[in-house]
Amino acid sequence: MLNDNFVTFEIGKAKHIALVAHDGKKKELIEWCDKNKEILKGHFLCGTGTTARLIAEKTGLPVKGYNSGPLGGDQQVGAKIVEGQIDFMIFLWDPLEAQPHDPDVRALSRIAVLYDIPTANNLATADFMLKSEFMNSTYERKVENFNKTIQDRVEKMK
């Protein structure tokens, strides 16, 4: 639905969940997925490279894999968010380890905020998201109507 300032998107009952983790956090995410696989199996799961493969191998959950983060996987997930194909993201990044692809990580986080995608960067937040009343229902998220915002800015420049 479109109004002047916002575009509304509906997140359906079956969520499209992106699972991303840096090397130092993969084990945590795999264990979390295994612990919550009864809930997660009712949703579409995707993730970057090794993370997706390891979750699928260790938990038996089907996870669509994209490229490894440093090889463009973060950007692939970001593109899926822009296309409306990801409803929320669990992204366990390692605050104690420098990442060679930090610009990609920042871009992915920025896109998630820009498109109003719920994002967990730690397991506590992931637990809260998974136990939310919205996991079993639809949810409408509002995204700024960027076309209108840009048009308004152009008009102000004239």
N, C-alpha and C positions, 0 to 999 in steps of 0.2 A: 504494500500500500504506500502511496506517495502523497505527502502533503508539502506545504511550502518549505519547511526547514528540515524534515526528517523523512527517511525511508524506513518502513517497518518490515522486519523479517520475522517469520515464525520458525522457531526451533521446534521440531516435531517431538513426539514421544520417544522415538528411536533416535538417539543422538549420534552425530558424527564426531568422534573424539580423536584428536591428534595426540600421540604419545611421543615425547621427545626427551632425551636425557643425555647429558654429557657423560663421558667415560666414567668419571668418579661417582656418578649418580645412577648408572644403569642398573646395578644390582638392587638398589632401593626401589626403582620403578618396577622392575621385574617382580620383586617380592610383593609389592603393593598390588600389581595386576593379578598375581596368583591368589592373593588373599581376597580380592574382590571379583574374581572371575565369574561368579554366578550373576552378578549385576552387569558386568561388562559384556558378557556373551550376548546380551540382548541389544547391543549397539554396534555400530560400524566403527572399527578401529583402524587407524592408520598411523604411520610414524616414519621417522627417518631411519635410513640404512640399518646399521647394526642393531639399534634399539628395537626396531620392528621385528627383525629376524629373531633376536634373542627372546623377546616376549612371546612370539609365536612358538618357538621351540620349547621354552621352559614351562609355558602355561597351557599350551594347546589351543589358545585363542587365535582366531583368524585375524591377522593384522596386515593390512596392505602396506607394503614398504615402498618408500621413495628413496632417493639417493642419500648417502651419508651427508650429514650437515655440512662439513667443509667442502663437499663436492656438489653443493646446490640443493640439498634436501630441505634446509631451512627455507630457502626461497620457494621450493615446490609447495611446502606446507602453507607458506604465506600466500601464494597464488590461489590455493584452494580456499583459504579464508576469504580472499577478495571475491572469488567466484560463488561464495555462499555455500560451499561444500564441507565446511568444518564448523561445528557448533560450539565446541570448546576445546581447550588445549591443556594438557598436563605437560609442563616443560620444566623438568628438574635440571637447572643449570648449576654448575659448580662454582660457588663464590670464592673458592680458594685456589682455583686453577685458571690461569690466563688461557684464553681460547684464540687460536690463530684466525678463526673466522668470526671474531667478535662483531664486526660490522653486520654480518648476516644474522647473528643472534639478536642484535639490537633492532634490526629491520623487522624480524619476525615478531618481536615483542611489540614494536610500534604498530604494526599492521593489526595485531590482535586487539590493541587498545582502540585504534582508529575505527575498527569494524565492530566494536562492542562485544568481543568474544570473551566469555569467562575464561580466565587463565589461572591455573595453579602453578606456583613455582616451588612449592614444598608439599610434603605429604599431608600436613595438617589441613592445608587449604584444599587439597585433592579430596581428602575425607569429607570435609564440609560440603564440597560440591557434589560428591557422589551421594551423600545422605540428604541432599536438599529435596524439598517437595517438588522442585521443578524437574528432577530426574525422571519422574513418572508422569509428567504432563507436558503440555506445550508451553512455550514461553515466547513472548513477542519482545524482540530487541529493537531499539531504535538507533539508526545510524544517520549521522548528519548527511543531508542532501548536498554532497560536495559540488555538484554541478551548479546548484543555486548559490552556494557560498562563493564559488569562483566568479560567477556572473555578477554577484553583488560587489565583489572586490574590483572587478573591471569597471563597473559603473561608477564606483567611487573615485577611480583614477582618472576619469574623463573630465 
